């Protein structure tokens, strides 16, 4: 009850000016520990952001306190909702303090990206982004508005940390930010780009599903043949530039795998998905894409850890004060996903290569029991990099990861120059949820946080 009262505290200060509709641009708590607001990234396109300043901050001139920008996946799922209240923010969805919040290692900046996601909105349906690069342009505009006139933020290195489809946004944003920094249009220090179970190469992932599930006894020979056949068709569609068709085939493949595995969980292949009975009739109607769109958000919004819909449309909206009355928070924006279906299956390996060539620190982490962005698929696309340091990276031996005095292996790590890779054992698609202690230590090492 005390936590809820603090969360709902009305001690807020106005920051900035008014935008269309008379809504205040930004607010902050009395103690300055939180700020939030809207940036008009394009006329009639408004992106919501929420910044938490860490109570664990350590002032160290040699290792400045970092900021993490969290990018959620979907596309169209809310970082302000999922990343914040389900994964790494200070409170969980029951507004209880999170023991392993990433605020222990950095300040946290959540955004609802792209516009139309979560609390972000557009005033015209023609303003949804159609490509990852358009999303990166909007995000760069957001960063410019937040950082350029704030010397305090400029002192902290910014780490772009992404999960799932957010990884594609992260690499395009990373390149956009570097270019803006070099041209003097963006005043920030880019600490690195972190790709957690990220959808960087859809082709490599769909080809990984069949063999992986066959080895796990979730597919038989017939199921493997079906999976590989559709994966091959997806590859041909991608090579022919038929990207929307490839997106449709991806969703069909997911549902064929669900049927042939008796509904394996795409976010933890050791489990069954609870959505199978609910979606069986939809499968018969061949509403494959609608089912696939819901898997990601349903996984994070369900369970015993609080109701996100009630939280984001109730006490959180009341606390924030500036969310327009006509905006309802949803787990996933159908409009955002639909407008990006032509980019959904496009790879972003070339962008990772470009970041590495520019000297940007790139970290990849992968949960052992993730299926949709499997470790097998991640290793496959990583081997396609043209980066000059890749051969030496591949020859490096992995270092085991432990938990304190417990010498049971919790993962592995490998690094060469500015490329780093973490294998996290016992974790699925959502590493900070499945292995919170390991994830916290990992992000501390990535950001070189001066926290004790």
C-alpha positions as CSV (number, residue, x, y, z in Angstrom):
1,X,0.0,0.0,0.0
2,X,2.8,2.4,0.9
3,X,4.5,1.7,-2.5
4,X,1.2,2.4,-4.3
5,X,0.8,5.7,-2.5
6,X,4.4,6.7,-3.4
7,X,3.7,5.7,-7.0
8,X,0.6,7.8,-7.2
9,X,2.2,10.8,-5.5
10,X,1.1,14.0,-7.2
11,X,4.3,15.9,-6.5
12,X,5.1,16.7,-10.1
13,X,6.6,19.7,-11.8
14,X,5.9,21.0,-15.3
15,X,8.7,21.0,-17.8
16,X,8.7,22.5,-21.2
17,X,5.9,23.9,-23.4
18,X,2.5,22.8,-24.8
19,X,2.0,20.8,-28.0
20,X,-1.1,20.2,-30.1
21,X,-4.1,19.5,-27.9
22,X,-2.8,21.5,-24.9
23,X,-1.0,18.6,-23.2
24,X,2.1,19.4,-21.2
25,X,5.3,18.2,-22.9
26,X,6.9,16.7,-19.8
27,X,6.6,16.3,-16.1
28,X,8.9,15.2,-13.3
29,X,8.6,14.0,-9.7
30,X,9.5,16.5,-6.9
31,X,12.8,14.7,-6.2
32,X,13.8,14.5,-9.8
33,X,14.0,10.7,-9.7
34,X,11.6,10.4,-12.6
35,X,10.8,12.4,-15.7
36,X,8.4,11.6,-18.5
37,X,6.7,13.2,-21.4
38,X,6.1,13.4,-25.1
39,X,8.3,14.4,-28.0
40,X,6.7,15.4,-31.3
41,X,9.0,13.4,-33.5
42,X,7.1,14.5,-36.6
43,X,4.1,16.8,-37.0
44,X,1.1,15.0,-35.4
45,X,3.4,12.0,-34.4
46,X,4.1,11.9,-30.6
47,X,6.5,9.5,-28.8
48,X,6.2,8.9,-25.1
49,X,9.3,8.5,-22.9
50,X,9.9,7.8,-19.2
51,X,13.3,8.3,-17.6
52,X,14.3,6.9,-14.2
53,X,17.3,8.2,-12.4
54,X,19.1,5.6,-10.3
55,X,19.2,5.9,-6.5
56,X,22.3,3.7,-6.7
57,X,24.2,6.3,-8.8
58,X,28.0,6.4,-8.1
59,X,29.9,9.5,-9.2
60,X,33.1,8.4,-10.8
61,X,34.9,10.6,-13.4
62,X,36.8,7.7,-14.9
63,X,33.6,5.7,-15.4
64,X,30.6,7.9,-15.9
65,X,27.2,6.6,-14.8
66,X,25.5,5.1,-17.8
67,X,22.0,5.4,-19.2
68,X,20.2,2.4,-20.8
69,X,17.6,3.1,-23.6
70,X,15.4,0.0,-23.6
71,X,13.7,-0.9,-26.9
72,X,10.9,-3.5,-26.8
73,X,10.0,-5.8,-29.7
74,X,6.7,-6.8,-31.3
75,X,7.0,-4.7,-33.3
76,X,4.4,-2.6,-31.5
77,X,4.9,-3.8,-27.9
78,X,5.3,-1.2,-25.2
79,X,8.7,-0.7,-23.5
80,X,7.0,1.6,-21.0
81,X,4.8,-1.4,-20.1
82,X,6.7,-4.6,-20.6
83,X,10.4,-3.6,-20.2
84,X,9.6,-1.4,-17.3
85,X,7.0,-3.3,-15.2
86,X,7.8,-6.9,-16.4
87,X,11.6,-7.0,-16.9
88,X,14.0,-4.3,-15.6
89,X,12.2,-1.3,-14.1
90,X,12.1,-0.4,-10.4
91,X,8.7,-1.9,-9.8
92,X,6.9,-5.0,-11.0
93,X,3.3,-5.0,-12.3
94,X,2.0,-5.2,-8.7
95,X,4.0,-2.1,-7.9
96,X,6.3,-4.1,-5.7
97,X,10.1,-3.2,-5.7
98,X,12.1,-5.4,-8.1
99,X,15.2,-6.8,-6.4
100,X,17.2,-7.0,-9.6
101,X,16.2,-3.8,-11.3
102,X,18.7,-2.6,-13.8
103,X,18.6,0.8,-12.0
104,X,21.3,-0.8,-9.8
105,X,23.7,-0.4,-12.8
106,X,22.3,2.5,-14.8
107,X,19.6,5.1,-15.3
108,X,16.8,3.7,-17.4
109,X,15.0,5.4,-20.4
110,X,11.9,3.6,-21.7
111,X,10.1,4.6,-24.8
112,X,7.0,3.5,-26.6
113,X,8.4,2.9,-30.0
114,X,7.4,3.2,-32.9
115,X,4.7,5.9,-32.7
116,X,1.4,4.2,-32.2
117,X,2.8,1.8,-29.6
118,X,1.6,2.0,-26.0
119,X,1.1,5.6,-24.9
120,X,2.7,7.0,-28.1
121,X,0.2,8.1,-30.8
122,X,-0.3,9.6,-34.2
123,X,-3.1,12.0,-35.1
124,X,-3.2,10.6,-38.7
125,X,-3.2,6.9,-39.6
126,X,-0.8,7.7,-42.5
127,X,1.9,8.6,-40.0
128,X,2.8,5.0,-38.8
129,X,6.3,4.0,-39.8
130,X,6.7,1.5,-42.6
131,X,10.4,0.6,-42.1
132,X,12.9,0.1,-39.3
133,X,14.9,3.0,-40.6
134,X,11.9,5.3,-40.4
135,X,11.6,4.2,-36.7
136,X,15.2,5.0,-36.2
137,X,14.8,8.5,-37.6
138,X,12.0,9.1,-35.1
139,X,14.1,7.7,-32.2
140,X,17.0,9.9,-33.2
141,X,14.7,12.9,-33.1
142,X,13.6,11.9,-29.6
143,X,17.2,11.6,-28.5
144,X,18.1,15.0,-30.0
145,X,15.2,16.7,-28.1
146,X,16.1,15.0,-24.8
147,X,19.9,15.2,-24.9
148,X,21.0,18.3,-26.8
149,X,19.9,20.8,-24.2
150,X,20.7,18.6,-21.2
151,X,24.4,18.7,-20.2
152,X,23.7,16.2,-17.4
153,X,22.5,13.6,-19.8
154,X,25.3,14.3,-22.2
155,X,27.9,13.2,-19.5
156,X,26.5,9.7,-19.4
157,X,27.2,7.1,-22.1
158,X,24.0,5.8,-23.7
159,X,23.6,2.1,-24.2
160,X,20.9,1.0,-26.6
161,X,19.6,-2.2,-25.2
162,X,17.0,-4.2,-27.2
163,X,15.0,-7.4,-27.0
164,X,13.4,-9.4,-29.8
165,X,12.3,-7.2,-32.8
166,X,13.7,-4.3,-30.8
167,X,17.1,-5.5,-32.0
168,X,16.3,-4.4,-35.5
169,X,15.4,-1.0,-34.2
170,X,18.6,-0.9,-32.1
171,X,21.0,-1.4,-35.0
172,X,19.3,1.1,-37.3
173,X,19.1,3.6,-34.4
174,X,22.7,3.0,-33.6
175,X,23.8,3.9,-37.1
176,X,21.5,6.9,-37.3
177,X,22.8,8.1,-33.9
178,X,26.4,7.8,-35.0
179,X,25.8,9.7,-38.1
180,X,23.9,12.5,-36.2
181,X,26.7,12.6,-33.6
182,X,29.4,12.9,-36.3
183,X,27.5,15.7,-38.0
184,X,27.1,17.6,-34.7
185,X,23.3,17.3,-34.7
186,X,23.2,14.9,-31.7
187,X,25.0,15.6,-28.4
188,X,25.5,12.3,-26.7
189,X,28.1,9.6,-26.1
190,X,27.1,6.2,-27.5
191,X,28.3,3.5,-25.2
192,X,27.2,0.6,-27.3
193,X,24.4,-1.5,-28.8
194,X,23.1,-4.6,-27.0
195,X,21.1,-7.2,-28.8
196,X,19.1,-9.5,-26.6
197,X,17.5,-12.5,-28.3
198,X,17.1,-10.2,-31.3
199,X,15.3,-10.8,-34.6
200,X,18.3,-9.8,-36.7
201,X,18.1,-12.5,-39.4
202,X,14.6,-14.0,-39.7
203,X,15.8,-16.4,-42.3
204,X,18.4,-18.0,-40.0
205,X,15.8,-18.3,-37.2
206,X,13.1,-20.0,-39.2
207,X,15.7,-22.5,-40.6
208,X,16.8,-23.2,-37.0
209,X,13.4,-24.2,-35.6
210,X,13.0,-27.5,-37.3
211,X,16.4,-29.1,-36.6
212,X,16.4,-27.8,-33.0
213,X,12.9,-29.1,-32.2
214,X,13.7,-32.4,-33.9
215,X,16.7,-32.8,-31.6
216,X,14.5,-32.0,-28.6
217,X,11.9,-34.7,-29.7
218,X,9.2,-32.0,-30.2
219,X,9.1,-32.7,-33.9
220,X,9.3,-36.0,-35.7
221,X,10.7,-36.6,-39.2
222,X,7.5,-35.5,-40.9
223,X,7.3,-32.4,-38.7
224,X,10.9,-31.6,-39.6
225,X,10.2,-32.0,-43.3
226,X,7.2,-29.6,-43.1
227,X,9.2,-27.0,-41.1
228,X,12.2,-27.1,-43.5
229,X,9.9,-26.9,-46.5
230,X,8.2,-23.7,-45.4
231,X,11.6,-22.3,-44.3
232,X,12.9,-22.9,-47.8
233,X,9.9,-21.1,-49.2
234,X,10.5,-18.2,-46.9
235,X,14.1,-18.0,-48.1
236,X,13.0,-18.0,-51.8
237,X,10.4,-15.2,-51.0
238,X,13.1,-13.1,-49.4
239,X,15.5,-13.6,-52.3
240,X,12.7,-12.5,-54.7
241,X,11.9,-9.4,-52.6
242,X,8.5,-10.7,-51.6
243,X,8.7,-9.5,-48.1
244,X,5.0,-9.3,-47.2
245,X,4.6,-12.9,-48.5
246,X,7.6,-13.9,-46.3
247,X,5.9,-12.4,-43.3
248,X,2.7,-14.4,-44.1
249,X,4.7,-17.6,-44.5
250,X,6.5,-16.9,-41.2
251,X,3.3,-16.8,-39.3
252,X,2.0,-19.9,-41.1
253,X,5.2,-21.7,-40.2
254,X,4.8,-20.8,-36.5
255,X,1.4,-22.3,-36.5
256,X,2.4,-25.4,-38.3
257,X,5.1,-25.9,-35.7
258,X,2.5,-25.4,-32.9
259,X,0.3,-28.1,-34.4
260,X,3.1,-30.6,-35.0
261,X,4.7,-30.1,-31.5
262,X,1.5,-30.0,-29.6
263,X,2.0,-26.3,-29.0
264,X,5.6,-25.8,-28.0
265,X,6.3,-22.5,-26.3
266,X,8.1,-20.2,-28.7
267,X,9.7,-18.3,-25.8
268,X,10.9,-21.3,-23.8
269,X,11.0,-24.6,-25.8
270,X,11.0,-26.7,-22.6
271,X,7.4,-25.6,-22.0
272,X,4.0,-25.8,-23.7
273,X,2.2,-22.7,-24.8
274,X,-1.0,-22.0,-22.8
275,X,-2.5,-20.3,-25.8
276,X,-3.0,-23.4,-27.9
277,X,-6.6,-24.2,-26.9
278,X,-7.6,-20.6,-27.3
279,X,-6.3,-20.3,-30.8
280,X,-7.2,-23.7,-32.2
281,X,-10.3,-22.3,-33.9
282,X,-8.3,-19.4,-35.3
283,X,-5.8,-21.9,-36.7
284,X,-8.6,-23.7,-38.5
285,X,-9.7,-20.3,-40.0
286,X,-6.1,-19.8,-41.1
287,X,-5.7,-16.5,-39.1
288,X,-2.1,-17.3,-38.7
289,X,-0.7,-13.8,-38.6
290,X,-3.2,-12.7,-35.9
291,X,-2.1,-15.6,-33.7
292,X,1.6,-14.9,-34.2
293,X,1.2,-11.2,-33.4
294,X,-0.4,-12.1,-30.1
295,X,2.1,-14.7,-28.9
296,X,4.7,-12.1,-27.8
297,X,2.4,-9.8,-25.9
298,X,0.3,-12.5,-24.4
299,X,3.4,-14.1,-22.9
300,X,4.5,-11.0,-21.1
301,X,1.0,-9.7,-20.1
302,X,-0.3,-13.0,-18.7
303,X,0.6,-14.7,-15.4
304,X,0.5,-14.0,-11.7
305,X,2.7,-10.9,-11.7
306,X,0.0,-8.3,-12.1
307,X,-2.4,-7.2,-14.9
308,X,-0.6,-4.8,-17.2
309,X,-3.7,-3.6,-18.9
310,X,-5.3,-2.5,-15.7
311,X,-2.1,-1.0,-14.4
312,X,-1.2,1.0,-17.6
313,X,-4.8,2.2,-18.1
314,X,-5.5,2.8,-14.4
315,X,-3.1,4.1,-11.7
316,X,-0.1,4.6,-14.1
317,X,-2.2,6.8,-16.5
318,X,-3.5,8.7,-13.4
319,X,0.1,9.2,-12.1
320,X,1.5,10.4,-15.4
321,X,-1.3,13.0,-15.9
322,X,-0.3,13.9,-19.5
323,X,-1.7,10.8,-21.4
324,X,-4.5,12.0,-23.6
325,X,-7.9,10.7,-22.5
326,X,-8.6,9.0,-25.8
327,X,-5.4,7.0,-25.7
328,X,-5.8,3.4,-24.4
329,X,-2.7,1.3,-23.7
330,X,-2.6,-2.0,-25.5
331,X,-0.1,-4.9,-25.2
332,X,0.6,-4.7,-28.9
333,X,-0.5,-2.3,-31.6
334,X,-2.0,-4.0,-34.6
335,X,-1.5,-0.9,-36.7
336,X,2.2,-0.7,-35.9
337,X,2.7,-4.4,-36.8
338,X,0.6,-4.2,-40.0
339,X,2.5,-1.1,-41.3
340,X,5.9,-2.9,-40.7
341,X,5.0,-6.2,-42.3
342,X,7.0,-5.3,-45.4
343,X,10.1,-4.9,-43.2
344,X,9.4,-7.6,-40.7
345,X,11.4,-10.4,-42.4
346,X,14.3,-8.2,-43.7
347,X,17.6,-9.0,-42.1
348,X,19.8,-6.4,-40.3
349,X,23.1,-8.3,-40.5
350,X,24.7,-5.6,-42.7
351,X,23.8,-2.9,-40.1
352,X,25.6,-4.9,-37.4
353,X,28.6,-5.2,-39.7
354,X,28.6,-1.4,-40.2
355,X,28.4,-0.7,-36.4
356,X,31.3,-3.0,-35.8
357,X,33.3,-1.4,-38.6
358,X,32.7,2.0,-37.1
359,X,34.1,0.8,-33.8
360,X,30.8,0.7,-31.9
361,X,30.7,-1.8,-29.1
362,X,28.1,-4.5,-30.0
363,X,27.0,-7.1,-27.5
364,X,24.8,-10.1,-28.3
365,X,23.1,-12.2,-25.7
366,X,21.0,-15.3,-26.1
367,X,18.8,-17.3,-23.8
368,X,19.5,-21.0,-24.0
369,X,15.9,-22.2,-24.2
370,X,14.5,-19.5,-26.5
371,X,13.0,-20.8,-29.7
372,X,11.8,-17.9,-31.7
373,X,15.2,-16.2,-31.6
374,X,17.2,-19.3,-30.9
375,X,20.9,-19.5,-30.0
376,X,21.3,-21.7,-33.0
377,X,19.9,-19.0,-35.3
378,X,21.8,-16.3,-33.6
379,X,25.1,-18.1,-34.1
380,X,24.2,-18.7,-37.8
381,X,23.7,-15.0,-38.6
382,X,26.7,-14.0,-36.6
383,X,28.9,-16.2,-38.7
384,X,27.7,-14.3,-41.8
385,X,29.3,-11.1,-40.6
386,X,31.9,-9.6,-42.9
387,X,33.6,-7.8,-40.0
388,X,37.4,-8.1,-40.2
389,X,37.6,-9.3,-36.6
390,X,35.2,-12.2,-37.0
391,X,37.7,-15.0,-37.6
392,X,39.6,-14.2,-34.4
393,X,36.4,-13.9,-32.5
394,X,35.3,-17.3,-33.6
395,X,38.6,-18.8,-32.5
396,X,38.4,-17.4,-29.0
397,X,37.5,-19.8,-26.2
398,X,34.4,-19.1,-24.1
399,X,34.7,-18.2,-20.4
400,X,32.1,-19.7,-18.0
401,X,29.8,-17.5,-16.0
402,X,28.9,-18.2,-12.4
403,X,26.6,-16.8,-9.7
404,X,28.6,-15.6,-6.7
405,X,30.1,-18.5,-4.8
406,X,27.9,-21.0,-6.7
407,X,30.2,-22.7,-9.2
408,X,27.4,-24.2,-11.2
409,X,27.7,-22.9,-14.8
410,X,25.2,-20.2,-15.5
411,X,26.4,-19.2,-19.0
412,X,29.4,-18.4,-21.2
413,X,31.0,-15.3,-22.5
414,X,33.3,-14.6,-25.4
415,X,34.7,-11.3,-26.6
416,X,37.1,-9.9,-29.2
417,X,37.7,-6.2,-29.7
418,X,34.2,-4.6,-29.9
419,X,32.1,-7.8,-30.4
420,X,30.8,-9.6,-27.3
421,X,28.6,-12.6,-26.9
422,X,26.8,-14.0,-23.8
423,X,25.2,-17.4,-23.7
424,X,22.7,-17.4,-20.8
425,X,21.8,-20.9,-19.6
426,X,18.3,-21.6,-18.2
427,X,16.8,-18.5,-19.9
428,X,14.3,-18.2,-22.6
429,X,13.4,-15.2,-24.8
430,X,13.1,-12.9,-21.8
431,X,16.5,-13.2,-20.1
432,X,16.0,-10.5,-17.4
433,X,12.8,-12.4,-16.3
434,X,14.3,-15.9,-16.4
435,X,17.8,-15.2,-15.0
436,X,17.5,-11.8,-13.3
437,X,20.8,-12.0,-11.3
438,X,22.9,-13.1,-14.2
439,X,21.2,-10.4,-16.5
440,X,22.0,-7.7,-13.9
441,X,25.6,-8.7,-13.6
442,X,25.8,-8.9,-17.4
443,X,24.5,-5.4,-18.0
444,X,26.8,-4.1,-15.3
445,X,29.8,-5.6,-17.2
446,X,28.5,-4.2,-20.5
447,X,28.0,-0.7,-19.3
448,X,31.1,-0.8,-17.0
449,X,28.9,0.6,-14.3
450,X,30.8,2.0,-11.4
451,X,28.2,0.7,-9.0
452,X,29.5,-1.4,-6.1
